[in-house]
Amino acid sequence: MAVLRCNALQLRYTGMMPKAPPLLSARGVTKFYGGIPGCRDVSFDIWPGEVLGIVGESGSGKTTVLNCISARLEPTSGTVEYATRHDGPADIYRISEPVRRLLMRTDWGFVHQNPRDGLRMEVSAGANIGERLMAVGARHYGNIRQAATDWLDKVEMDTGRMDDLPFTFSGGMQQRLQIARNLVTAPRIVFMDEPTGGLDVSVQARLLDLLRGLVSDLGLAAVIVTHDLAVARLLSHRLLVMRRGEIVEAGLTDQVLDDPQHPYSQLLVSSVLHP
């Protein structure tokens, strides 16, 4: 009698859909600031429903890459292609400015490290959410207010504070509001720059739980830049390790963090395990 028998064993990594067309493809993305490279020859794909983490020390180029692939900073060379809903893959720096801006209001979201950079501090919490809906054509006040109420509830904020100004909220609450503002238009991909940076540990934990649930429930693709390997492990399916503007290692998150191959990746992991 066999001690162990496996029949038609299958293993699927959630969010990894290599047979489907990628949602976004970066090829040879390079950005120079004068003569100084911010990133050099960066290439990768992102599939629908996948969360890609980009890690590295300060100055490694990860935020430059994030800005280049989100149409916030045009690269010096290379291409960034996005699979549009109706016209197929398009180079985001070759399409017209109105089309690109429409994508930024609808298909894409961007969560800043400092929520004040992603919110309008002079208008209410509800208006911050409703404003993005109005940018895509919503005009019915009752429907807009109801959507704002629903999203405040989804990000676990007190709906009774809908008419309060963002500066009256804590940093963690402002970050939740920024997330609601970005997700209300049902984007297909969200770019996040250190979304838990600067927050207390307890606030970080609650926000990470919220992000993980929303990304999973909504089937979002996401790119998350972080220096915190614990954040990367919790949220991302795949990981890119950057150093001096280049990708030095890439792979499934658990593989990279549990068995790093590049000396720099090994140093990053060991510095967390042995501070």
C-alpha positions as CSV (number, residue, x, y, z in Angstrom):
1,M,0.0,0.0,0.0
2,A,1.3,3.4,-1.0
3,V,2.2,5.8,1.9
4,L,1.3,8.8,-0.2
5,R,-0.5,9.0,-3.5
6,C,-1.2,12.2,-5.6
7,N,-3.4,12.2,-8.6
8,A,-3.9,15.1,-11.0
9,L,-2.3,17.5,-8.5
10,Q,-2.6,21.2,-9.5
11,L,-1.3,24.3,-8.0
12,R,-2.5,27.8,-8.9
13,Y,-1.0,31.0,-7.5
14,T,-3.9,33.5,-6.9
15,G,-3.7,36.5,-9.1
16,M,-1.1,35.0,-11.5
17,M,-2.6,34.6,-14.9
18,P,0.4,34.1,-17.3
19,K,-1.8,32.8,-20.1
20,A,-4.0,35.9,-20.2
21,P,-2.6,39.1,-21.8
22,P,-0.9,41.4,-19.3
23,L,-2.7,44.4,-18.1
24,L,0.4,46.6,-18.2
25,S,3.8,45.9,-19.7
26,A,7.0,47.9,-19.0
27,R,9.9,47.4,-21.5
28,G,13.3,48.9,-21.0
29,V,12.0,51.8,-18.9
30,T,14.9,54.2,-18.2
31,K,14.8,57.6,-16.6
32,F,17.7,60.0,-16.2
33,Y,17.8,63.1,-14.1
34,G,20.4,65.0,-15.9
35,G,23.3,62.6,-16.0
36,I,22.0,60.6,-13.0
37,P,20.0,57.4,-13.7
38,G,16.8,57.2,-11.6
39,C,16.1,53.8,-13.1
40,R,17.7,51.8,-15.9
41,D,16.3,49.2,-18.3
42,V,13.4,48.1,-16.1
43,S,11.0,45.5,-17.7
44,F,8.1,43.6,-16.2
45,D,4.4,42.6,-16.8
46,I,1.4,42.9,-14.5
47,W,-1.6,40.7,-15.0
48,P,-5.3,41.4,-14.0
49,G,-5.9,40.7,-10.4
50,E,-2.2,40.6,-9.5
51,V,-0.4,42.6,-6.9
52,L,3.2,43.4,-7.7
53,G,5.5,44.6,-4.9
54,I,8.6,46.7,-5.6
55,V,11.1,46.9,-2.7
56,G,14.5,48.4,-2.2
57,E,16.3,50.9,0.0
58,S,15.8,54.7,-0.3
59,G,17.2,55.9,-3.6
60,S,16.9,52.5,-5.3
61,G,14.6,53.8,-8.0
62,K,11.4,52.2,-7.0
63,T,9.3,55.4,-6.8
64,T,10.8,56.6,-10.1
65,V,9.6,53.3,-11.8
66,L,6.1,53.7,-10.2
67,N,5.8,57.3,-11.5
68,C,7.0,56.2,-15.0
69,I,4.4,53.4,-15.3
70,S,1.6,55.5,-14.0
71,A,2.0,58.3,-16.5
72,R,3.2,60.8,-13.9
73,L,6.8,60.9,-15.1
74,E,7.8,60.3,-18.7
75,P,10.8,58.0,-19.1
76,T,13.9,59.0,-21.0
77,S,13.5,55.7,-23.0
78,G,11.5,52.5,-23.0
79,T,7.8,51.9,-23.4
80,V,4.8,51.4,-21.0
81,E,1.8,49.6,-22.6
82,Y,-1.6,49.4,-21.0
83,A,-4.3,47.0,-22.2
84,T,-7.2,49.5,-22.7
85,R,-10.8,48.2,-22.4
86,H,-11.7,48.7,-26.1
87,D,-8.6,49.4,-28.2
88,G,-6.2,46.8,-26.9
89,P,-2.6,47.6,-25.8
90,A,-1.5,51.2,-26.1
91,D,1.7,53.0,-25.3
92,I,0.6,55.4,-22.5
93,Y,3.0,58.1,-23.7
94,R,1.9,57.9,-27.3
95,I,-1.9,58.3,-26.7
96,S,-3.4,61.8,-26.6
97,E,-3.3,63.8,-23.4
98,P,-7.2,63.7,-23.0
99,V,-7.3,59.9,-23.3
100,R,-4.4,59.6,-20.8
101,R,-6.2,61.9,-18.4
102,L,-9.4,59.9,-18.8
103,L,-7.5,56.7,-17.9
104,M,-6.1,58.4,-14.8
105,R,-9.6,59.3,-13.7
106,T,-11.2,55.9,-14.5
107,D,-9.0,52.9,-15.0
108,W,-6.1,54.0,-12.7
109,G,-5.8,55.0,-9.1
110,F,-2.8,56.5,-7.3
111,V,-2.4,56.3,-3.5
112,H,0.3,58.7,-2.2
113,Q,2.4,58.1,0.8
114,N,1.3,61.4,2.2
115,P,-2.5,61.4,1.9
116,R,-2.6,65.2,1.7
117,D,-1.0,64.9,-1.7
118,G,-4.0,62.8,-2.9
119,L,-6.8,64.7,-1.2
120,R,-8.3,68.2,-1.6
121,M,-8.0,69.4,2.0
122,E,-10.4,72.4,1.5
123,V,-13.5,70.3,0.7
124,S,-15.3,67.7,2.7
125,A,-14.6,63.9,2.9
126,G,-17.8,63.2,0.9
127,A,-16.8,65.8,-1.7
128,N,-13.4,64.2,-2.1
129,I,-15.0,61.0,-3.1
130,G,-17.8,62.6,-5.1
131,E,-15.5,64.8,-7.1
132,R,-13.9,61.8,-8.8
133,L,-17.3,60.5,-9.7
134,M,-18.3,63.8,-11.2
135,A,-15.0,63.7,-13.2
136,V,-16.4,60.7,-15.0
137,G,-19.9,62.2,-15.6
138,A,-21.9,61.5,-12.5
139,R,-24.4,64.4,-11.9
140,H,-27.2,63.1,-9.6
141,Y,-26.4,64.5,-6.2
142,G,-28.3,61.8,-4.3
143,N,-26.5,59.0,-6.1
144,I,-23.1,60.7,-5.6
145,R,-23.7,61.2,-1.9
146,Q,-24.9,57.6,-1.5
147,A,-21.8,56.3,-3.3
148,A,-19.6,58.4,-1.0
149,T,-21.5,57.0,2.0
150,D,-21.0,53.4,0.8
151,W,-17.3,53.9,0.3
152,L,-16.7,55.6,3.7
153,D,-18.3,52.5,5.1
154,K,-16.2,50.2,3.0
155,V,-13.0,51.8,4.3
156,E,-14.3,51.6,7.8
157,M,-14.8,55.3,8.4
158,D,-17.7,56.9,10.4
159,T,-20.2,57.9,7.7
160,G,-21.4,60.6,10.1
161,R,-18.2,62.5,9.3
162,M,-18.9,62.8,5.6
163,D,-19.2,66.6,5.8
164,D,-16.0,67.1,7.8
165,L,-12.9,68.4,6.2
166,P,-9.9,66.0,5.8
167,F,-7.6,68.0,8.0
168,T,-9.8,67.1,11.0
169,F,-8.9,63.4,10.5
170,S,-5.9,61.5,11.7
171,G,-3.3,60.4,9.3
172,G,-4.7,56.8,9.1
173,M,-8.2,58.1,8.4
174,Q,-6.9,60.5,5.7
175,Q,-5.2,57.5,4.1
176,R,-8.5,55.6,4.2
177,L,-10.3,58.5,2.6
178,Q,-7.6,58.7,-0.2
179,I,-8.2,55.0,-0.9
180,A,-11.9,55.5,-1.1
181,R,-11.5,58.5,-3.4
182,N,-9.3,56.3,-5.7
183,L,-11.5,53.2,-5.7
184,V,-14.9,54.8,-6.1
185,T,-14.6,54.7,-10.0
186,A,-13.7,51.0,-10.0
187,P,-10.2,51.3,-11.4
188,R,-8.5,48.2,-13.0
189,I,-5.1,49.0,-11.5
190,V,-3.9,51.0,-8.5
191,F,-0.5,52.4,-7.9
192,M,0.5,52.7,-4.3
193,D,3.6,54.6,-3.0
194,E,4.4,53.5,0.5
195,P,0.7,53.5,1.5
196,T,1.5,52.7,5.2
197,G,4.6,54.9,5.6
198,G,4.6,57.3,8.5
199,L,1.7,55.6,10.3
200,D,1.7,54.0,13.7
201,V,2.2,50.3,13.8
202,S,-1.3,49.5,15.0
203,V,-2.8,51.9,12.3
204,Q,-0.6,50.2,9.7
205,A,-1.9,46.8,10.6
206,R,-5.6,47.8,10.2
207,L,-4.9,49.6,7.0
208,L,-3.0,46.6,5.6
209,D,-6.0,44.3,6.4
210,L,-8.3,46.8,4.7
211,L,-6.1,47.0,1.6
212,R,-5.7,43.2,1.3
213,G,-9.5,42.7,1.6
214,L,-10.3,45.4,-1.0
215,V,-7.8,44.2,-3.5
216,S,-9.0,40.7,-3.2
217,D,-12.7,41.5,-3.2
218,L,-12.5,43.9,-6.2
219,G,-10.1,41.8,-8.3
220,L,-7.7,44.8,-8.6
221,A,-4.3,44.8,-10.1
222,A,-1.9,46.8,-7.9
223,V,1.7,48.0,-7.8
224,I,2.9,48.7,-4.3
225,V,6.2,50.4,-3.6
226,T,7.5,49.8,-0.1
227,H,10.7,49.5,1.9
228,D,8.8,47.3,4.4
229,L,9.2,43.6,3.5
230,A,6.4,42.7,5.9
231,V,4.0,44.9,3.8
232,A,5.3,43.3,0.6
233,R,4.8,39.8,2.0
234,L,1.3,40.5,3.2
235,L,0.0,42.2,0.0
236,S,2.0,41.1,-3.1
237,H,2.0,38.0,-5.2
238,R,5.2,38.8,-7.0
239,L,8.2,40.9,-5.9
240,L,10.8,43.0,-7.7
241,V,14.0,43.9,-5.7
242,M,15.6,47.1,-6.9
243,R,19.1,48.5,-6.3
244,R,20.7,51.5,-7.9
245,G,17.9,51.9,-10.4
246,E,18.0,48.3,-11.6
247,I,16.0,45.1,-10.9
248,V,18.4,42.7,-9.2
249,E,15.9,39.9,-8.4
250,A,12.3,39.1,-9.3
251,G,10.0,36.2,-8.5
252,L,7.1,35.0,-6.3
253,T,7.1,36.9,-3.1
254,D,7.6,33.9,-0.8
255,Q,10.4,32.6,-3.0
256,V,12.3,35.9,-3.0
257,L,11.8,36.5,0.8
258,D,12.4,32.9,1.9
259,D,15.2,32.0,-0.4
260,P,16.8,35.2,-1.9
261,Q,19.4,34.6,-4.5
262,H,21.0,38.0,-5.1
263,P,23.4,39.2,-2.4
264,Y,21.5,42.4,-2.1
265,S,18.2,40.6,-1.6
266,Q,19.9,38.4,1.0
267,L,21.1,41.6,2.8
268,L,17.6,43.1,2.8
269,V,16.0,40.0,4.2
270,S,18.8,39.4,6.8
271,S,18.6,43.0,8.0
272,V,14.9,42.5,8.8
273,L,15.5,39.1,10.5
274,H,18.6,40.4,12.4
275,P,18.2,44.1,13.1
